[in-house]
Amino acid sequence: QKEVEQNSGPLSVPEGAIASLNCTYSDRGSQSFFWYRQYSGKSPELIMSIYSNGDKEDGRFTAQLNKASQYVSLLIRDSQPSDSATYLCAVHRTGANSKLTFGKGITLSVRP
Amino acid sequence: GAGVSQSPRYKVAKRGQDVALRCDPISGHVSLFWYQQALGQGPEFLTYFQNEAQLDKSGLPSDRFFAERPEGSVSTLKIQRTQQEDSAVYLCASSSGGREGRVGVPYEQYFGPGTRLTVT
């Protein structure tokens, strides 16, 4: 089992729809969770961080964390073509070294 | 303010050559990380510095890879005798977090633009 898994994708949604991106992790010691957006040919850009169970909203983005289920998700409301990118889920385990463990990423395509 | 910068942005090396990749982190950031990203994959951890101390190098794939951060700011990742399997994007990230074991301390990492290494 991979440490961080993201559903395989790609994911295609129409403009204005809600895009739901999911991620599961295997290490119960994980404490901090991040979503990065990566445009083709560019480096990862941090868009959301979440540390406690529940929802965290920032503009059109909502991160959801359920530590009991070892599950973190990202919802993008009112999806725009500019949201088309690869979204990377990353997990950090406090107490270990400070590295992030990334999922493979899921590619989102928003159709105009 | 300035973000993380990396140079060169692109590097083509012949197999067997040595290369050096530079990272200049966000000013004041204590922690610096190197990751390797293959096409279609997420970044994979290589090594971590807290100030000038290399606290974890468990992700370095072989002893051909060496990293340093002598003054706790700029870092260099050196790859000796490059092989084709070293072709990848090398990403540097920095973070203001520097203390281990504190639950809730945000370890938000900010990435540079990366260096795309192609070994021919």
Interface residues (C-beta under 8 A of the other chain):
Chain A: V4 Q31 S32 F34 Y36 K42 S43 P44 E45 L46 S49 Y51 L88 A90 H92 T94 G95 N97 S98 K99 L100 T101 F102 G103 K104 G105
Chain B: S31 F33 G40 Q41 G42 P43 E44 F45 Y48 Q50 L55 D56 S58 G59 V89 L91 A93 S95 G97 E100 G101 R102 V103 G104 V105 P106 Y107 E108 Q109 Y110 F111 G112 P113 G114
